[in-house]
Amino acid sequence: MLKIRTLFVLVALLVAVPAFAVSSGDLPEADQARLDAAADDGARLAILEQLAAERPGDAPVQFLLGNTLYDLGQLDGAIAAYRKAIELDGQLLGAHVNLGSALDETGKLEDALAAYEVALTIDDSDARLLCNVGGVYFQKRRIDRALE
């Protein structure tokens, strides 16, 4: 019974928005200041779309664009942005995890697991990541795998 309760707590954590962010210093200070001053997600989106157009090879910009699109419920756009960030920097853990979260939200559980599996090769001890993997297995009714 304790395992089931623990699992329900872990699944409850899955409804949160993506937890990963780029670290301070990943964006130039002026760009970060513009984002910090943005009034809402719509304003952040406009800034990030401009930055993405100006610097299409900037993984942190693509990652933040994905996070903002996710927050706005634009999951297809978020997925595309996370994939672009991963293409630019395959070691960006948060992009893999948040890609998995967005795919999970759209019901693409196998694709979400694939994203999480790559993330596990980068950091197999991240609690949020492990929780997300367990949650997908729970949705697939693979309780044995969810509890591992």
DOBADO-354604 format. One line per 2 residues: for each residue x, y, z of N, C-alpha, C, O, CB. Coordinates in steps of 0.05 Angstrom, whole numbers. Glycine has a CB too. Layout:
DOBADO-354604
X/Y/Z/X/Y/Z/X/Y/Z/X/Y/Z/X/Y/Z | ... .
***
This chain:
DOBADO-354604
16/-24/0/0/0/0/17/25/0/10/45/-13/-19/0/24 | 40/24/14/57/47/15/69/54/-12/71/77/-19/80/42/35 .
75/33/-28/86/37/-54/65/51/-72/72/69/-87/94/11/-67 | 40/44/-70/19/56/-86/16/85/-78/13/102/-96/-7/41/-83 .
16/91/-52/14/119/-43/37/136/-53/34/158/-63/12/121/-13 | 61/124/-51/85/138/-61/82/143/-91/89/165/-100/110/122/-55 .
72/124/-105/69/127/-134/49/150/-140/54/165/-159/60/101/-146 | 27/151/-125/8/173/-130/20/200/-125/14/219/-139/-17/169/-113 .
37/202/-105/51/227/-99/69/234/-123/70/257/-131/67/226/-73 | 83/215/-132/101/219/-155/86/228/-180/94/246/-194/118/195/-161 .
64/215/-185/48/222/-208/37/250/-205/35/265/-225/24/202/-212 | 29/258/-181/20/285/-177/41/306/-184/34/328/-194/11/289/-148 .
66/299/-181/87/318/-188/89/322/-218/99/342/-227/113/307/-178 | 79/303/-233/80/305/-262/63/327/-274/68/335/-297/72/278/-274 .
44/336/-260/26/357/-272/39/384/-271/28/403/-283/0/357/-257 | 62/387/-258/76/412/-258/88/418/-285/93/400/-301/98/413/-236 .
92/443/-290/105/451/-315/134/442/-315/145/435/-294/103/482/-319 | 147/443/-338/175/434/-338/192/448/-317/189/471/-312/187/440/-366 .
208/432/-304/223/442/-281/251/452/-288/263/466/-271/226/420/-261 | 260/447/-311/288/454/-317/289/481/-330/272/488/-346/301/433/-335 .
310/496/-323/315/521/-336/344/523/-342/361/509/-330/306/545/-317 | 351/540/-360/379/544/-365/390/559/-341/376/573/-327/385/560/-392 .
416/556/-336/428/569/-313/434/598/-319/438/606/-343/453/554/-304 | 436/613/-299/443/641/-301/470/643/-317/489/629/-311/445/655/-274 .
471/661/-336/495/665/-351/493/651/-378/511/655/-395/518/654/-336 | 472/635/-383/469/622/-409/460/641/-431/465/637/-454/450/599/-407 .
447/663/-422/440/684/-441/456/709/-435/464/713/-412/409/690/-439 | 461/725/-455/474/751/-449/458/767/-428/433/765/-428/478/768/-475 .
471/782/-412/458/796/-390/435/814/-400/414/815/-387/479/813/-375 | 439/827/-422/418/845/-432/393/829/-441/371/838/-436/429/862/-456 .
397/806/-453/375/790/-461/360/779/-437/335/779/-436/384/766/-479 | 375/770/-417/363/760/-392/347/782/-378/325/777/-368/384/749/-373 .
358/806/-378/344/829/-366/317/835/-381/297/841/-368/362/854/-367 | 317/833/-407/292/837/-422/272/816/-415/248/822/-411/298/836/-453 .
281/791/-413/262/769/-405/251/773/-377/228/769/-372/276/742/-407 | 269/781/-359/261/785/-331/241/808/-329/223/807/-311/285/791/-314 .
243/828/-346/225/851/-345/199/846/-360/180/862/-358/239/875/-357 | 197/824/-375/172/819/-390/148/816/-372/150/804/-350/176/793/-407 .
126/828/-380/102/829/-363/89/802/-360/77/796/-339/83/849/-375 | 90/785/-381/77/760/-380/89/741/-400/108/748/-414/46/763/-385 .
78/717/-402/89/697/-421/86/706/-450/103/699/-466/75/670/-417 | 65/721/-456/62/731/-484/85/750/-491/96/749/-513/36/745/-487 .
93/767/-472/115/785/-477/141/770/-479/158/776/-495/116/806/-455 | 144/750/-461/169/733/-463/170/719/-489/192/716/-501/169/712/-439 .
147/709/-499/147/695/-524/156/713/-547/172/705/-564/119/684/-530 | 147/738/-547/155/756/-568/185/761/-568/198/762/-588/140/783/-566 .
196/764/-544/225/769/-541/240/744/-550/260/747/-565/232/776/-512 | 232/721/-542/246/696/-549/244/690/-578/263/680/-590/235/673/-532 .
221/695/-590/218/691/-619/237/709/-634/249/701/-654/189/696/-628 | 240/734/-625/259/752/-638/288/742/-634/303/742/-653/256/781/-625 .
295/734/-610/322/723/-605/327/698/-621/349/695/-632/326/717/-575 | 307/681/-624/310/656/-639/315/663/-669/331/649/-682/286/638/-636 .
302/683/-679/305/691/-707/333/703/-711/346/699/-731/284/711/-715 | 342/719/-691/369/731/-693/391/711/-689/412/714/-701/371/753/-672 .
387/691/-672/408/672/-665/397/644/-666/393/631/-646/419/678/-636 | 392/634/-690/380/607/-693/397/584/-683/387/562/-679/374/602/-722 .
423/589/-678/440/568/-668/445/569/-638/464/557/-628/467/570/-681 | 428/584/-624/431/588/-595/413/568/-580/389/573/-578/424/617/-587 .
425/547/-569/409/526/-555/393/537/-531/370/531/-528/427/504/-546 | 406/554/-514/390/564/-491/366/581/-499/345/580/-486/408/581/-473 .
368/595/-521/345/611/-531/323/592/-540/299/596/-533/353/629/-554 | 330/571/-555/310/551/-563/297/537/-539/273/532/-539/323/530/-582 .
314/531/-520/303/518/-495/283/536/-481/262/527/-473/327/511/-477 | 290/561/-477/272/580/-463/247/585/-480/225/588/-469/286/607/-458 .
250/585/-506/227/588/-524/208/564/-519/184/567/-518/236/590/-554 | 220/540/-518/204/516/-512/189/518/-486/166/511/-484/221/492/-512 .
203/528/-465/190/530/-439/167/550/-440/146/545/-428/211/539/-418 | 170/572/-454/149/592/-455/125/581/-471/102/585/-463/160/618/-468 .
131/568/-493/109/556/-509/95/535/-493/70/533/-494/120/544/-535 | 109/519/-477/97/499/-460/78/513/-440/56/505/-436/119/483/-445 .
88/534/-427/72/549/-408/47/560/-420/26/562/-407/88/571/-396 | 48/567/-446/25/578/-460/7/556/-471/-14/562/-484/34/596/-482 .
14/531/-467/-2/508/-476/2/502/-506/-13/487/-517/-31/514/-472 | 22/514/-518/29/509/-546/49/486/-548/72/490/-554/39/535/-560 .
39/462/-543/57/439/-540/72/431/-565/95/423/-564/41/416/-530 | 59/433/-588/73/427/-613/96/446/-618/118/437/-626/53/428/-637 .
92/471/-612/114/490/-615/136/485/-595/160/488/-601/103/519/-612 | 128/478/-570/148/472/-549/164/448/-557/189/448/-554/134/467/-522 .
151/427/-568/166/403/-576/186/410/-598/209/401/-597/146/382/-586 | 178/426/-617/196/434/-639/220/450/-627/243/446/-636/181/451/-660 .
215/468/-609/236/484/-597/255/467/-581/280/470/-582/225/506/-580 | 245/448/-565/262/430/-550/279/413/-568/303/409/-563/245/413/-531 .
267/403/-590/283/387/-609/305/403/-622/327/393/-626/264/375/-631 | 299/428/-628/320/446/-639/342/451/-619/366/450/-626/307/473/-648 .
335/455/-594/355/459/-573/373/434/-570/397/437/-567/341/465/-545 | 361/411/-571/376/386/-569/394/382/-594/416/373/-591/356/361/-567 .
384/389/-617/400/388/-641/425/406/-639/447/398/-648/384/397/-666 | 422/428/-625/444/447/-622/462/439/-599/486/444/-600/433/475/-617 .
451/427/-578/467/419/-555/455/394/-543/436/395/-527/468/442/-533 | 465/371/-551/454/346/-543/457/340/-514/445/320/-504/467/324/-559 .
473/355/-499/477/351/-471/460/369/-453/463/369/-429/506/355/-464 | 442/383/-465/424/401/-450/402/384/-437/381/380/-449/412/424/-469 .
408/376/-412/390/358/-398/361/367/-397/343/352/-403/400/354/-370 | 357/392/-390/330/403/-388/314/401/-414/290/397/-413/331/431/-379 .
328/404/-436/314/402/-462/303/374/-466/280/370/-475/332/410/-486 | 319/354/-459/310/326/-462/286/320/-443/267/308/-451/333/306/-456 .
289/329/-418/268/324/-398/242/339/-405/220/327/-404/277/333/-370 | 245/364/-413/221/379/-419/208/370/-445/184/371/-449/227/409/-421 .
225/360/-464/214/347/-488/197/323/-480/175/320/-490/237/339/-508 | 208/307/-462/193/284/-452/167/292/-440/146/280/-444/209/268/-433 .
167/314/-424/143/323/-411/122/332/-431/98/326/-428/149/346/-391 | 131/347/-451/112/357/-472/101/333/-488/77/333/-494/126/377/-491 .
118/314/-495/108/291/-509/88/275/-492/68/265/-502/131/273/-517 | 94/272/-466/76/259/-448/49/273/-448/28/260/-449/88/258/-419 .
49/299/-446/24/315/-446/7/311/-471/-17/312/-470/30/345/-443 | 21/305/-493/6/301/-518/-1/272/-522/-12/264/-543/23/311/-542 .
5/255/-503/-2/227/-504/17/209/-519/12/186/-524/-29/224/-517 | 40/220/-527/60/205/-541/80/192/-521/103/201/-518/76/223/-562 .
70/172/-508/84/160/-485/110/147/-494/131/149/-480/67/140/-471 | 110/133/-516/135/120/-525/156/140/-532/180/137/-525/129/102/-549 .
148/162/-545/167/183/-551/177/197/-526/200/205/-524/154/204/-570 | 159/201/-507/167/213/-481/188/195/-467/208/205/-458/143/217/-463 .
183/169/-467/203/151/-455/229/152/-469/250/152/-456/192/122/-455 | 229/154/-496/254/156/-511/269/181/-503/294/181/-499/248/156/-541 .
255/204/-500/268/229/-491/280/226/-463/302/235/-458/249/252/-492 | 265/213/-445/274/209/-418/298/190/-417/316/194/-401/252/199/-401 .
298/170/-434/321/151/-435/346/166/-442/368/160/-431/315/128/-454 | 345/184/-462/369/199/-469/377/217/-446/401/219/-439/363/217/-494 .
358/229/-432/364/246/-409/378/230/-387/396/240/-374/338/259/-398 | 369/205/-384/382/188/-363/411/182/-369/426/177/-351/366/162/-361 .
419/183/-395/447/179/-402/463/203/-394/488/202/-391/450/173/-431 | 450/226/-391/464/251/-383/465/253/-353/486/260/-342/449/276/-395 .
443/246/-339/442/247/-310/422/227/-300/397/232/-302/436/276/-299 | 431/205/-290/412/184/-282/404/186/-252/392/168/-241/424/157/-286 .
411/209/-240/404/212/-212/385/235/-207/378/241/-184/429/216/-195 | 376/248/-228/358/271/-224/330/262/-216/317/246/-230/356/287/-251 .
321/271/-193/296/261/-181/272/268/-199/254/251/-202/292/274/-153 | 271/291/-210/248/299/-227/247/280/-251/225/271/-259/250/328/-236 .
270/276/-263/271/258/-286/261/230/-280/245/218/-294/299/257/-298 | 271/219/-257/263/192/-249/233/191/-243/220/171/-250/279/184/-224 .
222/212/-232/194/214/-226/178/214/-253/157/200/-255/187/239/-210 | 188/229/-272/174/230/-298/174/203/-312/153/194/-323/187/251/-316 .
196/189/-311/198/162/-323/178/144/-309/163/129/-323/227/151/-321 | 177/144/-283/158/128/-268/129/135/-275/113/117/-277/162/131/-238 .
124/160/-279/97/169/-286/88/158/-313/65/151/-317/95/198/-286 | 106/158/-332/99/147/-359/93/118/-357/74/108/-368/121/153/-379 .
110/103/-342/105/75/-339/78/70/-325/64/51/-331/128/61/-324 | 72/87/-306/46/84/-292/23/88/-311/4/73/-311/45/105/-269 .
25/108/-329/4/112/-349/2/89/-368/-20/82/-377/10/138/-365 | 24/76/-373/24/52/-391/15/27/-376/15/5/-387/51/48/-403 .
8/30/-350/-1/8/-333/22/-12/-329/17/-36/-325/-24/-7/-346 | 46/-2/-329/70/-18/-323/79/-11/-295/101/0/-291/93/-13/-344 .
63/-18/-275/68/-11/-248/95/-22/-238/109/-9/-223/45/-21/-230 | 102/-46/-248/127/-58/-240/150/-40/-248/169/-36/-232/131/-86/-253 .
150/-28/-272/171/-10/-281/169/17/-267/190/29/-261/170/-6/-312 | 145/26/-262/141/52/-248/154/52/-221/163/73/-212/112/59/-247 .
153/30/-207/163/28/-180/193/23/-178/204/23/-156/148/7/-164 | 206/18/-201/235/13/-200/251/38/-193/276/37/-191/245/3/-227 .
***
